[in-house]
Amino acid sequence: MDINEFREFLQAHQDAYAAWGQFVSEEICNALRNSLGDDKAKLFLKIRSEPRLKTIASALGKVSRKGYDNPMVQMTDLIGVRFVVLLSVEIRTISDIIENCDKWHATVSKDYLSEIDVNPKIFDYQSRHYEVRPITQFDYRGESITPEMCCEVQVRTLLQHAYAELVHDSIYKPSGDVPKSAERQIARSMALMETTDDLFCKTMEILADNSKERNKLLEFLSSYYSEKIGKQYIDEDLHVNFSVIDTFKEHIDDNLPNKIHVLLSEKKYIPIRIINRVEYNPLFTQPCILFVYWLASQLDSGELLSHWPLPGNISGLELVLSDLGKSISR
């Protein structure tokens, strides 16, 4: 295929490649939402993943530089999409989605971990790249998507992305000679970024281990709220829930879930009271409200009010105390 034939191919297939990139992006994002939930999925990706269609001029320029004899097959980045996460340990989450999708064949074209194993003394550009091709022909958004069409999917961390943005055109694809001193500075920065990522990962591991018990309790409260009150009433605010859990953590033990279950079994009116208040008091939309009811049943109301961590919603606590027939003393 000569360059003019390739130009005609690109002109005829630009929309199809754009549609293929959009399909890949949406499939991965949907799978991520199904795995993590909508809220966590939004926080997981640090940059919006938008398909990038290579311009015809850029594609023809690359053919001239590389000397491809079959650019339709050899050029794997006519359409691409990038997923940027915070930490290197999170790359695996996106990789698993890509590798386990039954709608395409995915092959790894660049794996920074393998490159580190081969060249452990070299600190360089890090990213995980996939070549993704559909298993069979199908139509999407009015375009025919065929098995030879490749979408390049890049998965990298925010630090890796910053590095790539800096060096891509100035170091890897320069218009002139790159001074050795500049290459040395870039290598030093990559070493620093790799160390920083490692420290970030270890810090998050320590924090996750420290938060294991409170996360476990919140998972129970969320599940039990969904079962007894209704999932549709939850409007979870992590800051509110953890403020309550952390303030009264000395009252938490392994038997707390059973104690809350016993309380709701004895006082069957509590779910109805919660449902009746979700519209006008946000405390009752939080899973921790079940913990609050149990605390109110066990502690002196004055003690509970004096330690209450939500000064902007004392009225919610007073309603709980009133439900349990407790006087509101301060």
Order of alpha helices (4+ residues) and beta strands (2+ residues): alpha-alpha-beta-alpha-alpha-beta-alpha-beta-alpha-beta-beta-beta-beta-alpha-alpha-alpha-alpha-alpha-alpha-alpha-alpha-alpha
